[in-house]
Amino acid sequence: MKEYIHLFKLVRGNSYEKLSKINKFFDNWQYAWEKSKYLEFKKAGLDEDFIKAILEARKWDKSKLLDDLWSKDIFLIDQKSEEYNQNFKNISKPPFLIYRKGENLKNFTNNIAIVGMRKASIQGEKLTYDISKKLSDYEFTIISGLAFGIDAAAHQGAIKGKGKTVGILASGIDRITPTAHNSLAENILINGGSIISEYPPGSLVGKHHFIERNRLIAAMSHTTIIVEADQKSGSLITASFALEQGKEVLAFPADPGRIQGRGCNKLIKKGEAQLIDCFADIEQSIRDRNLWGKERKPVNLTILDDFEQNIVREIANHKYSTNDLLNIFENKEKVYEVLSKLEIEGIIIRNSSLLWQKTID
């Protein structure tokens, strides 16, 4: 059914409200797309222009549109998918469809959001980077929005800590916003993370998209950490969503005169956020809720045999496909076995182009 939701989301003039009417009236996306009649759409409450757009869209080459997704390694997640985050179902306007690149979302369970303003201070970015890196040591997944400033530092810290991070976009999944973060998005995928969006490929950023994106950041995380935020920062909206969802919000205070801290101070003053001023405070808050993770043990490469170390050395110097490695090494059966072992150990990972890459320094 998710393929048909995708098609409806591509129709000119679609909106969440219109998709809701289709879902409620038909309760079968495939039937609605392939067989429903004009009068049925009318009874569902759809407007004339949108009905005409749907009927015209039925002429599209469905296979070509779906092949375009698969060729870009874009996966579809609907509300019935195993990897659909259950917290999404409890928020305002739960997405009918999520677009994903990278790791399966069900593999991210202990999630912490780290957000803040785009025009962050150098100190704020450094603090964010260090916190994210430390949290990665305890196998937390860092959730953020791939924006400039605090978001970027959060993703970068997780990557440096060899942890997982998920970037949630306010644009189509093939339009990384800002474009300057294309390489950051690629690094997220290379290191076993994911990029997701509720907007179909090709979608430009709309003003309301940021607010909608922020509700997903809050929903996917059990804790939201605000590092720096002015009084109009979108991260305050993320905090608001987290509080609505019964999640914990932590915020760093700032000097009253600093613009970057006025939003955090406001949250703390109103009792909406717990004041934190060091990593130990974060750890204590999470431990109090019995959500603290286990420290990840560093991988000891000396435990690998010569054949395994040879494969690691090859991958460390160049990105290879499985077929490339089968051509390099004679013992083809063992190549499969070793690649599987190294991936499980977290020593190597396949990037979005399905090439093997070393992840452990």
Secondary structure, DSSP 8 states (H G I E B T S, - for coil): -HHHHHHHHHSTT--HHHHHHHHHHHS-HHHHHHT--HHHHHHTT--HHHHHHHHHHTTS-HHHHHHHHHHTT-EEEETTSTTS-GGGGGSSS--SEEEEEES-GGG--SEEEEE--SS--HHHHHHHHHHHHHHHHTT-EEEE---TTHHHHHHHHHHHTT--EEEE-SS-TTS-SSGGGHHHHHHHHHTT-EEEESS-TT----HHHHHHHHHHHHHT-SEEEE----TT-HHHHHHHHHHHTT-EEEE----TT-GGGHHHHHHHHTTSSEE--SHHHHHHHHHHTT----------GGGS-HHHHHHHHHHHHS-B-HHHHHHH-S-HHHHHHHHHHHHHHTSEEE-TTS-EEE---
